[in-house]
């Protein structure tokens, strides 16, 4: 006895479906799970690592492949690889409720991890644990936005947590070496961007060691390069000014 598989049917398992509606018809592609986000963010560049097959479907779960004339009508071409790229970039990823819940839980943890890594209690300079940040996020009823990056959301969370707890981004420690002639004038322009000046040394050059908010780093770097015409230098002494040990709520 032989088993006949229709030529317009392909069976796939463990698949992430990306769907797009075009010209009144539905088109789907079959991708490997967790690879779509990598492709869209530019981390994954190999299409074969993302697509399970370079075929365009009308229904992935039933294995029904799209007809050539429908592809030409909707996309102006029957080049399946090019159509797959279009759907992969602009289509809607289909996920089950369980998968969506798992994805949001993971994003919640990732956001809390970024916040814990970047922040301290400003009074003690000690970092908070991830568990403590997660608890604080739940207390403010933070809702994860699946279409925004975890880094963007971490910055939002820091702003919201500031209203309820003592938290701020850990300062960066920098050393500036500036030509004396431009140094005094430049110091006045840098002052609003500096949190704390730890040391200052006037010699043949002006050397300043200070703490800054990480968000000001680029502006300070550009200001020094512009005002000194490349003669000044900036050195990062530490990315985070923190004390040892974790911060705990009393």
Backbone bond lengths (Angstrom), bond angles and torsions (degrees), N, CA, C in turn:
res aa  C-N    CA-C-N  psi(-1)  N-CA   C-N-CA  omega(-1)  CA-C   N-CA-C  phi
1 X - - - 1.462 - - 1.527 109.05 -
2 X 1.323 118.10 131.53 1.469 121.20 179.20 1.524 109.94 -105.90
3 X 1.327 115.44 148.61 1.468 119.91 177.51 1.518 108.00 -104.49
4 X 1.322 116.39 125.51 1.462 121.09 -177.28 1.522 109.91 -100.34
5 X 1.335 116.35 125.01 1.463 121.68 174.80 1.523 108.04 -107.97
6 X 1.346 118.00 118.78 1.464 119.90 179.92 1.532 111.10 -55.51
7 X 1.321 117.15 143.21 1.467 122.09 -175.41 1.526 112.47 -67.71
8 X 1.336 117.57 -19.93 1.472 118.59 -179.94 1.524 111.95 -96.54
9 X 1.344 116.04 18.17 1.461 119.62 178.01 1.526 110.99 -124.20
10 X 1.349 115.78 132.75 1.463 121.54 176.59 1.524 106.89 -130.26
11 X 1.322 116.32 127.81 1.463 120.52 -179.89 1.532 109.94 -96.74
12 X 1.321 116.47 129.69 1.464 121.46 -179.67 1.526 110.17 -131.89
13 X 1.328 116.34 149.39 1.469 120.32 178.36 1.525 109.74 -126.73
14 X 1.356 115.79 165.97 1.468 122.64 178.27 1.533 111.16 48.98
15 X 1.315 114.96 55.96 1.456 120.19 -169.14 1.524 112.66 -118.99
16 X 1.331 115.18 147.36 1.469 121.26 170.10 1.519 106.46 -107.41
17 X 1.319 116.31 125.12 1.463 121.14 -176.04 1.531 110.38 -98.40
18 X 1.348 116.15 132.67 1.465 121.04 173.64 1.524 106.77 -115.39
19 X 1.335 115.46 127.49 1.475 120.59 -171.44 1.526 111.40 -118.32
20 X 1.339 115.19 145.21 1.464 120.89 173.95 1.525 108.78 -142.89
21 X 1.353 115.46 138.63 1.470 119.75 174.79 1.517 108.36 -101.95
22 X 1.314 116.40 130.48 1.456 121.70 -177.62 1.532 108.36 -149.39
23 X 1.325 115.26 134.33 1.473 121.55 178.98 1.532 111.74 54.70
24 X 1.341 115.85 37.34 1.459 120.64 176.56 1.516 114.55 76.98
25 X 1.335 118.01 5.50 1.462 120.68 -179.09 1.531 110.37 -124.08
26 X 1.328 114.57 157.36 1.458 120.57 -179.73 1.527 109.49 -99.71
27 X 1.323 115.02 133.29 1.464 120.48 176.86 1.525 108.79 -126.79
28 X 1.342 116.07 140.14 1.459 120.81 -177.95 1.526 110.77 -133.87
29 X 1.331 115.45 152.08 1.458 120.11 172.08 1.521 108.33 -126.83
30 X 1.341 115.96 154.49 1.464 121.76 -177.96 1.524 109.64 -105.17
31 X 1.320 116.51 118.86 1.468 121.49 -178.07 1.525 110.60 -117.99
32 X 1.326 115.05 162.83 1.461 119.54 172.30 1.527 108.48 -76.63
33 X 1.327 115.60 142.75 1.467 120.07 -178.57 1.526 110.19 -60.56
34 X 1.313 115.85 144.48 1.469 124.57 177.07 1.530 114.36 69.65
35 X 1.348 117.87 4.45 1.469 119.36 -178.89 1.529 112.77 -96.99
36 X 1.326 117.10 -21.56 1.469 120.81 -176.37 1.534 110.58 -63.42
37 X 1.333 115.64 -45.18 1.473 120.04 -179.70 1.525 110.17 -61.64
38 X 1.344 116.58 -40.97 1.462 121.20 178.67 1.515 112.62 -60.76
39 X 1.345 116.55 -40.54 1.464 121.43 178.29 1.534 110.47 -65.64
40 X 1.327 115.64 -45.10 1.483 119.86 -176.89 1.522 112.37 -69.03
41 X 1.326 117.12 -28.35 1.469 119.32 179.81 1.526 111.87 -88.47
42 X 1.354 116.21 -7.65 1.465 119.84 178.48 1.520 113.74 90.23
43 X 1.346 117.02 -0.98 1.472 120.20 179.52 1.528 110.04 -70.42
44 X 1.338 116.53 -43.30 1.465 121.75 179.32 1.529 109.28 -99.63
45 X 1.331 116.85 122.15 1.469 120.42 -176.84 1.534 113.05 -113.68
46 X 1.340 116.79 -10.29 1.466 121.18 -179.46 1.534 109.51 -90.65
47 X 1.320 116.25 109.92 1.466 121.41 -176.35 1.528 112.01 -59.50
48 X 1.338 116.61 -34.04 1.471 120.36 -179.22 1.537 112.19 -67.86
49 X 1.332 116.21 -19.96 1.468 120.20 176.93 1.533 110.77 -80.80
50 X 1.338 115.80 -15.44 1.469 121.16 -176.33 1.525 111.31 -101.83
51 X 1.339 116.37 -46.30 1.476 121.54 -176.93 1.521 111.50 -86.74
52 X 1.325 116.21 134.74 1.470 119.54 173.36 1.525 109.92 -74.69
53 X 1.339 115.46 -31.65 1.466 121.83 176.66 1.517 107.62 -155.11
54 X 1.335 117.16 150.25 1.469 121.24 -179.96 1.532 110.66 -83.93
55 X 1.307 117.75 25.35 1.467 121.92 179.28 1.517 110.44 -95.06
56 X 1.334 116.00 147.28 1.463 121.77 174.85 1.532 107.20 -103.73
57 X 1.324 116.11 132.26 1.464 121.97 -175.97 1.529 111.03 -111.64
58 X 1.336 114.85 161.07 1.467 119.14 165.13 1.530 107.91 -96.39
59 X 1.344 116.02 -23.26 1.461 120.94 177.68 1.525 108.45 -154.82
60 X 1.331 116.19 105.34 1.461 120.66 -177.49 1.522 111.35 -64.70
61 X 1.353 116.64 -45.04 1.461 119.52 -174.90 1.530 112.63 -62.24
62 X 1.341 116.50 -30.81 1.478 120.03 177.38 1.527 111.76 -92.97
63 X 1.345 116.38 -4.67 1.463 120.31 178.53 1.519 113.85 73.22
64 X 1.339 117.29 21.66 1.473 120.23 -176.69 1.527 110.90 -88.52
65 X 1.335 115.22 117.07 1.463 121.54 -177.47 1.533 110.18 -83.29
66 X 1.344 116.30 144.21 1.472 120.65 179.52 1.522 110.84 -69.99
67 X 1.346 115.48 148.01 1.470 120.85 179.10 1.527 110.15 -78.74
68 X 1.321 114.69 148.11 1.460 121.38 -178.20 1.526 111.79 -56.94
69 X 1.360 116.69 -44.76 1.469 119.88 -177.56 1.532 111.87 -65.49
70 X 1.356 116.98 -31.86 1.469 120.24 177.91 1.525 111.11 -69.46
71 X 1.339 115.73 -37.07 1.465 120.23 178.38 1.526 110.92 -64.90
72 X 1.339 116.06 -45.07 1.476 120.56 -179.84 1.521 110.01 -63.56
73 X 1.328 116.53 -40.71 1.467 121.44 -179.78 1.530 111.42 -64.13
74 X 1.329 116.47 -40.35 1.477 120.71 -175.33 1.527 113.27 -86.49
75 X 1.332 117.08 -37.33 1.467 120.16 -172.37 1.531 114.05 -115.10
76 X 1.346 116.34 -8.17 1.465 119.58 -179.89 1.514 113.18 75.81
77 X 1.321 116.83 11.15 1.462 121.65 178.76 1.526 108.93 -158.19
78 X 1.331 116.22 160.05 1.466 118.69 173.37 1.534 110.55 -114.75
79 X 1.352 114.70 17.30 1.465 120.36 176.15 1.527 107.81 -74.20
80 X 1.332 115.48 101.57 1.461 120.07 -171.77 1.538 113.18 -63.89
81 X 1.329 116.88 -35.36 1.465 119.52 -179.93 1.528 110.76 -64.47
82 X 1.333 116.63 -43.92 1.470 120.47 179.14 1.529 111.14 -64.50
83 X 1.340 115.91 -39.71 1.471 120.25 178.82 1.532 109.70 -66.19
84 X 1.347 116.47 -40.84 1.467 120.63 177.05 1.528 110.66 -57.23
85 X 1.336 116.70 -41.52 1.479 121.06 179.62 1.529 110.72 -62.32
86 X 1.349 115.73 -42.78 1.472 119.96 179.24 1.530 111.10 -61.15
87 X 1.336 115.05 -47.34 1.474 120.16 -178.29 1.532 109.87 -66.24
88 X 1.325 115.91 -40.31 1.466 121.48 -179.99 1.523 111.40 -61.23
89 X 1.335 116.71 -38.29 1.467 121.77 -176.94 1.525 112.32 -79.54
90 X 1.342 116.28 -41.18 1.467 119.42 -170.70 1.525 114.81 -112.22
91 X 1.326 116.85 -10.54 1.465 120.11 -175.89 1.518 113.32 -74.53
92 X 1.318 114.68 175.09 1.468 121.79 -178.53 1.525 109.59 -104.51
93 X 1.331 116.41 123.93 1.466 120.85 -179.36 1.521 109.26 -74.65
94 X 1.322 116.32 128.52 1.467 121.91 -179.85 1.528 109.23 -93.79
95 X 1.331 117.26 119.92 1.468 120.52 178.12 1.527 109.74 -131.53
96 X 1.321 115.18 149.26 1.469 119.72 178.55 1.528 108.93 -76.05
97 X 1.319 116.56 164.49 1.475 121.44 178.87 1.523 110.84 -59.00
98 X 1.344 115.67 -39.12 1.465 120.37 -179.19 1.531 110.43 -65.64
99 X 1.353 115.31 -44.39 1.468 119.72 179.16 1.523 111.14 -64.05
100 X 1.344 115.87 -41.26 1.469 120.26 -179.42 1.539 110.04 -62.50
101 X 1.343 115.29 -42.00 1.466 120.21 -179.98 1.535 110.32 -63.19
102 X 1.328 116.42 -44.34 1.474 121.63 179.07 1.520 110.63 -62.66
103 X 1.333 116.05 -42.08 1.465 121.89 -179.91 1.533 111.01 -62.72
104 X 1.337 116.56 -44.28 1.465 121.05 -179.93 1.530 111.48 -66.36
105 X 1.352 115.89 -38.15 1.472 120.14 177.67 1.527 110.65 -62.57
106 X 1.347 115.63 -41.70 1.462 120.44 179.62 1.524 110.94 -65.72
107 X 1.337 115.98 -42.06 1.471 120.19 178.67 1.530 110.45 -63.21
108 X 1.336 116.54 -39.93 1.470 122.09 178.74 1.538 109.62 -58.23
109 X 1.355 115.08 -45.92 1.468 120.23 179.45 1.527 111.13 -65.05
110 X 1.345 116.04 -41.69 1.475 120.77 -179.31 1.531 111.15 -62.88
111 X 1.339 116.01 -41.27 1.484 120.72 179.06 1.530 109.37 -63.06
112 X 1.338 116.06 -46.45 1.467 120.47 -179.76 1.532 110.86 -61.16
113 X 1.334 116.77 -37.84 1.465 121.58 179.39 1.533 110.93 -64.85
114 X 1.342 116.32 -42.33 1.474 120.43 178.71 1.531 110.16 -63.76
115 X 1.335 116.34 -45.07 1.473 120.74 -179.76 1.531 110.15 -60.93
116 X 1.335 116.48 -46.39 1.473 120.67 -179.38 1.524 110.96 -62.59
117 X 1.332 116.40 -35.66 1.465 121.17 -178.75 1.533 111.90 -71.37
118 X 1.329 116.40 -33.71 1.472 120.63 -173.62 1.525 114.16 -93.25
119 X 1.344 117.38 -16.21 1.470 118.97 -168.24 1.523 114.81 -118.40
120 X 1.337 114.00 161.66 1.468 121.71 176.25 1.526 108.99 -141.38
121 X 1.324 115.51 167.37 1.457 121.20 166.28 1.537 105.32 -77.04
122 X 1.331 119.23 118.06 1.470 120.59 -174.46 1.526 114.18 -62.69
123 X 1.332 117.43 -21.19 1.470 120.38 -178.63 1.529 111.76 -81.67
124 X 1.343 115.91 -37.42 1.473 119.57 -176.23 1.524 112.73 -105.47
125 X 1.334 116.73 -14.05 1.482 123.57 -176.24 1.537 111.99 64.73
126 X 1.316 117.11 15.61 1.469 120.08 179.02 1.528 110.40 -93.28
127 X 1.343 116.88 143.88 1.475 119.31 178.58 1.529 111.41 -77.14
128 X 1.323 115.64 155.89 1.462 121.76 174.30 1.532 109.44 -90.97
129 X 1.337 116.83 151.66 1.468 120.14 175.96 1.527 109.58 -77.30
130 X 1.337 115.45 158.65 1.470 120.71 178.45 1.530 109.99 -62.07
131 X 1.336 116.79 -41.16 1.476 121.20 -178.83 1.527 110.19 -60.73
132 X 1.329 116.26 -41.54 1.459 120.84 -179.15 1.537 110.68 -66.49
133 X 1.341 116.47 -40.00 1.470 120.36 177.87 1.530 110.31 -66.04
134 X 1.343 116.61 -40.80 1.477 120.19 177.39 1.529 110.57 -58.81
135 X 1.339 115.64 -43.15 1.466 120.41 -179.84 1.535 110.27 -63.42
136 X 1.339 115.46 -42.50 1.469 120.15 179.92 1.534 111.20 -65.19
137 X 1.344 116.36 -37.10 1.476 120.58 177.60 1.527 110.85 -65.16
138 X 1.322 115.97 -37.79 1.476 119.94 177.94 1.533 110.00 -68.05
139 X 1.336 116.12 -36.82 1.474 120.36 -179.87 1.528 112.18 -63.18
140 X 1.346 116.07 -33.67 1.482 118.73 179.00 1.535 110.68 -92.70
141 X 1.348 115.86 5.71 1.473 122.62 178.40 1.531 111.37 56.85
142 X 1.343 115.26 46.92 1.471 118.66 179.81 1.526 109.89 -69.60
143 X 1.321 115.03 131.00 1.467 121.45 -179.41 1.532 109.55 -108.60
144 X 1.334 116.38 121.18 1.469 121.64 -178.10 1.530 110.58 -67.73
145 X 1.313 115.65 137.73 1.475 121.64 176.86 1.524 108.34 -104.67
146 X 1.341 117.82 107.07 1.474 120.62 -172.85 1.527 114.55 -62.20
147 X 1.339 117.78 -22.12 1.464 119.60 -177.18 1.529 113.65 -94.21
148 X 1.346 116.86 2.32 1.466 120.24 177.74 1.521 109.57 -110.69
149 X 1.322 116.91 147.39 1.462 119.84 -178.33 1.531 110.02 -67.26
150 X 1.335 115.36 153.55 1.466 120.14 -179.68 1.536 110.31 -65.29
151 X 1.335 117.56 -32.08 1.471 120.59 179.61 1.530 110.84 -65.77
152 X 1.354 116.13 -44.78 1.471 120.13 177.67 1.525 110.44 -60.21
153 X 1.335 115.27 -43.98 1.465 119.65 -177.76 1.520 111.73 -68.67
154 X 1.332 116.88 -32.82 1.466 120.24 177.96 1.534 110.02 -61.42
155 X 1.343 116.99 -40.06 1.473 120.68 178.71 1.529 110.46 -65.77
156 X 1.351 116.67 -37.08 1.478 120.86 176.23 1.535 110.23 -64.44
157 X 1.335 115.22 -44.06 1.471 120.59 -178.70 1.532 110.47 -60.69
158 X 1.343 116.62 -43.02 1.475 120.21 179.74 1.533 110.00 -57.48
159 X 1.338 116.25 -44.79 1.479 120.11 179.15 1.522 111.26 -60.21
160 X 1.344 115.93 -44.32 1.470 119.65 -177.64 1.530 111.83 -70.12
161 X 1.340 116.77 -38.13 1.469 119.77 -178.81 1.527 111.73 -67.31
162 X 1.335 116.32 -28.96 1.482 120.29 -179.75 1.527 111.90 -58.51
163 X 1.334 116.52 -25.52 1.463 120.33 -179.62 1.529 111.91 -74.92
164 X 1.341 116.65 -18.04 1.464 120.06 -174.46 1.523 115.05 -120.30
165 X 1.338 117.63 -15.43 1.461 119.45 -177.07 1.531 110.20 -149.36
166 X 1.329 115.72 164.28 1.465 120.65 178.66 1.520 108.35 -82.15
167 X 1.317 115.52 101.82 1.463 120.00 -178.12 1.526 109.72 -151.28
168 X 1.325 115.86 139.96 1.467 119.95 172.28 1.527 108.09 -157.09
169 X 1.315 115.21 162.71 1.461 119.12 -179.68 1.521 109.49 -64.52
170 X 1.326 115.75 137.39 1.465 120.33 178.37 1.527 108.94 -62.82
171 X 1.337 116.22 138.65 1.462 120.08 -178.84 1.529 111.67 -74.92
172 X 1.324 115.57 150.89 1.469 121.90 171.15 1.524 107.77 -92.40
173 X 1.343 116.50 143.09 1.467 120.32 174.86 1.529 108.26 -101.91
174 X 1.334 116.31 123.54 1.460 122.22 -177.01 1.526 111.16 -121.92
175 X 1.334 115.47 156.88 1.464 121.19 169.44 1.527 107.67 -123.04
176 X 1.336 115.99 124.69 1.468 120.77 173.58 1.521 107.88 -102.17
177 X 1.324 116.73 138.79 1.470 121.49 169.21 1.524 106.16 -122.73
178 X 1.340 115.45 114.14 1.463 120.95 -171.22 1.525 110.69 -122.89
179 X 1.342 117.33 145.38 1.465 119.82 173.44 1.527 108.82 -61.04
180 X 1.341 116.89 138.84 1.468 121.12 -174.91 1.528 111.91 -57.60
181 X 1.344 116.44 -41.51 1.466 119.72 -175.09 1.530 111.58 -59.65
182 X 1.348 116.19 -46.43 1.465 120.11 179.84 1.530 111.80 -85.91
183 X 1.362 115.60 -18.34 1.461 120.51 -170.12 1.513 115.31 -59.14
184 X 1.355 117.41 -49.10 1.466 120.20 -176.20 1.526 111.65 -62.68
185 X 1.337 114.83 -42.59 1.465 119.70 -179.53 1.533 110.60 -67.67
186 X 1.335 114.92 -40.25 1.469 120.24 -178.44 1.525 111.46 -69.05
187 X 1.330 116.64 -34.45 1.467 120.53 -179.84 1.529 110.68 -57.78
188 X 1.338 116.42 -40.08 1.470 120.86 179.75 1.532 111.12 -63.46
189 X 1.341 115.76 -36.47 1.477 119.86 178.71 1.528 111.20 -73.39
190 X 1.340 116.22 -29.80 1.468 120.53 -178.70 1.533 112.39 -80.05
191 X 1.338 116.64 -26.59 1.469 121.21 -173.89 1.526 114.43 -49.18
192 X 1.365 119.29 -46.99 1.473 118.93 -178.91 1.535 113.33 -63.23
193 X 1.346 117.42 -19.07 1.467 121.38 -177.36 1.526 111.87 -95.81
194 X 1.334 117.05 -6.53 1.466 121.98 -177.35 1.538 109.84 -101.39
195 X 1.340 116.22 135.11 1.464 120.74 177.26 1.533 110.94 -82.34
196 X 1.350 115.79 -51.04 1.465 120.92 -177.85 1.530 109.26 -141.79
197 X 1.347 117.42 130.91 1.467 120.89 171.06 1.521 107.02 -93.32
198 X 1.332 116.85 116.54 1.470 121.17 -176.33 1.529 112.13 -88.16
199 X 1.338 116.04 -36.06 1.470 118.66 176.94 1.520 109.59 -154.64
200 X 1.334 113.97 154.82 1.457 120.54 -177.29 1.523 107.87 -144.37
201 X 1.328 117.53 128.87 1.460 120.00 -176.28 1.523 110.18 -134.88
202 X 1.331 116.36 115.28 1.465 121.47 176.20 1.525 108.62 -95.08
203 X 1.294 116.97 118.19 1.461 121.73 173.61 1.513 106.93 -138.91
204 X 1.318 114.80 -128.84 1.464 118.03 172.92 1.529 109.49 -68.55
205 X 1.316 114.79 -24.53 1.468 121.44 176.12 1.522 108.78 -133.67
206 X 1.339 115.85 165.35 1.461 120.56 175.70 1.527 108.32 -96.28
207 X 1.338 116.32 119.46 1.474 120.58 179.41 1.527 108.80 -114.13
208 X 1.341 115.56 125.02 1.465 121.18 -179.64 1.528 109.42 -125.50
209 X 1.337 116.16 130.33 1.466 120.80 171.34 1.528 106.47 -109.98
210 X 1.339 116.25 128.19 1.466 118.94 -173.67 1.524 111.88 -150.15
211 X 1.337 114.65 168.63 1.465 122.21 174.79 1.527 108.27 -109.10
212 X 1.338 115.80 138.18 1.470 120.43 178.77 1.519 110.07 -134.09
213 X 1.325 115.66 161.46 1.463 121.49 169.21 1.529 107.00 -74.38
214 X 1.358 118.97 131.04 1.465 120.96 -178.04 1.540 113.41 -53.62
215 X 1.328 116.43 -28.84 1.471 119.76 -178.80 1.520 113.02 -67.11
216 X 1.343 117.84 -15.94 1.474 122.25 -178.73 1.528 112.61 -94.93
217 X 1.343 116.95 -4.20 1.474 119.77 -171.90 1.528 112.51 -57.00
218 X 1.334 116.97 -50.62 1.466 120.22 -176.11 1.531 111.37 -61.55
219 X 1.336 115.73 -42.13 1.463 120.09 -179.06 1.538 110.61 -63.50
220 X 1.338 117.03 -40.84 1.467 121.38 178.57 1.527 110.62 -65.26
221 X 1.329 116.26 -45.80 1.462 121.28 -179.72 1.533 110.69 -58.93
222 X 1.343 116.10 -47.43 1.473 120.38 -179.41 1.530 111.03 -64.46
223 X 1.329 116.80 -38.77 1.469 121.37 -179.44 1.530 110.81 -63.58
224 X 1.330 116.64 -45.31 1.470 120.90 -179.96 1.532 110.89 -63.90
225 X 1.337 116.10 -45.66 1.473 119.50 -179.34 1.528 111.02 -62.96
226 X 1.317 116.47 -41.36 1.472 120.95 -177.01 1.525 111.71 -70.20
227 X 1.331 116.61 -47.82 1.465 120.88 -174.01 1.525 112.63 -73.15
228 X 1.347 117.49 -28.83 1.473 119.93 -178.26 1.532 111.35 -102.00
229 X 1.356 115.14 2.31 1.483 120.91 -178.19 1.539 111.19 52.55
230 X 1.338 114.10 41.90 1.465 120.08 175.39 1.519 115.07 84.93
231 X 1.345 118.26 -1.45 1.472 120.81 -178.36 1.534 111.95 -80.90
232 X 1.327 116.21 -26.74 1.462 119.77 179.64 1.515 111.00 -82.42
233 X 1.343 116.26 159.34 1.472 119.12 178.04 1.522 110.17 -133.98
234 X 1.320 114.82 155.74 1.463 122.34 -178.85 1.522 107.07 -131.67
235 X 1.321 116.85 130.12 1.465 121.48 -179.45 1.523 109.20 -125.82
236 X 1.328 116.50 132.95 1.466 120.91 175.94 1.524 108.28 -86.34
237 X 1.344 116.60 114.77 1.466 120.80 179.70 1.525 111.50 -85.26
238 X 1.331 116.39 -36.92 1.474 120.34 173.42 1.525 109.01 -155.81
239 X 1.329 115.50 140.23 1.470 120.48 -179.20 1.519 111.11 -74.06
240 X 1.347 116.45 -29.60 1.466 119.53 -178.16 1.514 109.89 -137.82
241 X 1.328 116.78 124.51 1.461 122.32 175.98 1.527 107.51 -90.45
242 X 1.346 115.84 94.13 1.476 119.91 -176.25 1.520 110.64 -131.93
243 X 1.348 114.62 155.75 1.465 121.41 172.82 1.525 108.20 -91.66
244 X 1.326 116.64 158.19 1.468 120.50 178.63 1.529 110.50 -70.50
245 X 1.342 116.34 151.47 1.464 121.46 177.60 1.508 112.10 90.75
246 X 1.317 116.24 155.99 1.469 121.19 -177.87 1.519 111.12 -91.76
247 X 1.331 114.96 149.66 1.472 121.72 175.79 1.521 108.37 -80.37
248 X 1.339 115.67 140.19 1.480 119.10 177.67 1.511 109.42 -128.46
249 X 1.334 115.60 148.91 1.469 118.90 173.93 1.519 108.79 -76.67
250 X 1.318 115.89 138.04 1.482 119.59 176.25 1.506 108.48 -76.18
